[in-house]
Every structure is written in C-alpha cells, then in structure tokens.
C-alpha cells in the first residue's frame, strides 16, 4: 500500500495554522481522522494571529481561548490545553508540582504581543487573579523563543498553557496552574470564504469526534 504522503495531492491538503507546540495539532488531526501527511502546517505570528487565515494562506487555524472575531467562524471546543506558568529553572515556583495563579501575581508577567486581541489576552494573562491581586503585565516579546530566553533570566514569568512544555529549553520549567480553567481549543476560518469540501469534511469530522 502506498504511503499517504504519496497519495495526497496539493488540492486535497489541509493548510492548518497553529502556534506553539504541535501536540495540540496532533490531537486535532487525530480527531479529524486524518493522516498527518494530509495536513500542511504553518505557524502563524502570535502578534497578528488571524492574518494568514484571513488572507487565504491558511485554510483553517487552531485557536485557543474564546475567540470572538466577527469575521471568523469557530467550532465547538475540540480539546483543551491546561494552564501553566513558564518560569526559570531556579525560580522559587519551579520546584513545585503545581501552583496557584495567586502565587504568579508576585512576579512580572507578559503583556500581549503586537496586535494580539486584548480580550483574548485577558484570558491568557488576566488583569487580576480571582482574589483581586493584579497581574503585572510588563514584558512584551513577539516569539516563543524570545519569551523563553527572557524567562530563563528570571526577569519574568509567563502565564500560558501546559503544551509549551514541549518547547521549553534547558533552564526553563513549565509548572501547572491548578486554579485557572483550561484553554478551550477550536478551529477558526473566515465567514466570507467558501471552503473546499475536504476542508469542510476535516472540520466536521473533528467536531463529530470531539462530541463523542
């Protein structure tokens, strides 16, 4: 039997946008019942996350947290990414099995990069903890490697998702945060665009499997 990569033509590929770890990407592809050879991944710029899918250079993108863009459709929640904080390996929080977001409030965090929607960043790094303590969003970077390098210096911590552990270099730890809800993961695409049938099938299959 020929390999899937030999039988998938460009016209049948799913051009899938993502950011960060590919662990969640693999979960979505599995839900859709596709071989990874049938999907062409491209990473979007976190500073302008919807630009590629809006321009038609991606068919559909993986979105996290509650995206409410008027020109985009989103699926139901397909999977979740648990919350975590990225810290230096010698940071006071690094040796714990898990931490509270109240603990994170003692340290400088990151502000939204570029044109990342403010309402989504308020879910990523809330302005305040549930107890009302402010989270000081001081640092701004545009890429995950930049963030990891700054975190490794001890200058700040990044409240994010557990899948970033896949990208953490030596000198950085990703510690679960137990008292924030996980980030919902969806697929998003432009409302104005008529999707090819194989893209519609990919989205529908992922939703159907997630609903089981």
Secondary structure, 3 states (H helix, E strand, C coil): CCCHHHHCCHHHCEEEEECCCCHHHHHHHHHCCCCHHHEEEEECCHHHCCHHHHHCCCCEEEEECCCCCCCEEECCCCEEECEEEEEECCCCCCCCCEECHHHHCCCCEECCCCCCCHHHHHHHCCCECCCCCECCEEECCCCHHHHHHHHHCCCCCEEEEHHHHHHCCCCEEEEEECCCCCEEEEEEEECCCCCCHHHHHHHHHHHHHHCC
